[in-house]
């Protein structure tokens, strides 16, 4: 679907829709949107876990937008955690933004590496 392609950068996001279940590893420099259920590690430029979305595995990204559930560690530069988010594991970040009451039951680890 070309409607999702960024005309300037010629990039398309990878979208796992609601009701979709996927097992396996994902690697991309672009954006990954999860609205379904993923079991496996995700490495991407930006990871968006939408409301109702669930990831069981490790997330490595420049930017994380967490609205849904992440069961596993995350290593990111910027973490944006929203009101219905839930997470277990370790969230390793450089910048952390939390909006509203979240269900974080994870260890927070501020990264200092560069």
C-alpha positions in Angstrom: 0.0 0.0 0.0 1.7 3.2 -1.1 -0.6 5.3 1.1 1.7 4.4 4.1 4.9 5.3 2.3 6.8 8.4 3.4 7.2 10.2 0.0 10.2 12.2 1.2 12.2 9.4 2.8 10.7 6.5 0.8 10.1 4.5 4.0 7.1 2.4 4.9 6.3 1.4 8.5 6.0 -2.3 9.4 2.5 -2.8 10.9 1.3 -5.8 12.9 -2.4 -5.2 13.1 -4.9 -5.9 15.8 -5.8 -9.6 15.9 -2.5 -10.5 14.2 -0.1 -12.8 16.0 3.5 -13.1 15.0 6.5 -15.1 16.3 10.0 -14.2 15.2 12.6 -11.5 15.1 12.1 -8.2 13.3 15.0 -5.9 12.2 14.6 -2.6 10.4 15.9 0.9 10.4 12.4 2.3 10.0 9.2 2.3 12.2 7.5 -0.8 13.6 3.9 -0.4 14.8 2.5 -3.2 17.0 -1.3 -3.4 17.5 -1.4 -7.2 17.7 0.7 -9.8 19.5 4.4 -10.3 18.8 6.7 -12.9 20.5 10.3 -12.2 19.6 12.9 -9.4 19.6 12.4 -6.2 17.7 15.2 -3.9 16.5 14.0 -0.7 14.7 14.5 3.0 14.5 11.1 3.6 16.2 8.9 1.1 17.9 5.3 1.9 18.6 3.3 -0.5 20.8 -0.3 0.6 20.5 -3.1 0.1 22.9 -4.0 -3.5 22.9 -0.6 -4.3 21.4 1.7 -6.8 23.2 5.3 -7.6 22.7 7.0 -10.5 24.5 10.7 -10.1 23.8 13.5 -7.5 23.7 13.0 -4.1 22.1 16.0 -2.1 20.8 15.3 1.2 19.2 16.1 4.9 19.0 12.6 5.8 20.1 9.9 3.8 21.9 6.2 4.8 22.2 4.6 2.5 24.7 0.8 2.5 24.9 0.3 -1.3 25.3 2.3 -4.1 26.9 5.9 -5.0 26.8 7.1 -8.1 28.6 10.8 -8.0 28.3 13.7 -5.5 28.3 14.0 -2.4 26.2 17.2 -0.5 25.2 16.3 2.9 23.7 17.5 6.4 23.5 14.0 8.0 24.1 11.2 6.2 25.9 7.7 7.7 25.8 5.4 5.8 28.2 1.7 6.6 28.1 -1.2 6.1 30.6 -2.3 2.6 29.8 1.2 1.2 29.3 2.4 -1.9 31.1 6.0 -3.2 31.2 8.1 -5.8 33.0 11.8 -6.2 32.5 14.4 -3.4 32.4 13.9 -0.2 30.6 17.3 1.2 29.6 17.0 4.8 28.3 18.7 8.2 27.8 15.5 10.2 27.9 12.3 9.1 29.7 8.9 10.7 29.3 6.0 9.3 31.3 2.4 10.5 30.8 -0.3 9.6 33.3 -0.6 6.5 35.5 1.2 3.5 34.0 1.6 -0.1 34.9 5.3 -0.1 35.0 6.7 -2.9 37.0 10.1 -2.7 35.5 13.6 -1.6 36.5 14.6 1.8 35.1 18.2 2.2 34.1 19.4 5.6 32.7 22.0 5.0 30.0 25.1 7.1 30.1 27.0 5.5 27.3 27.7 7.5 24.1 
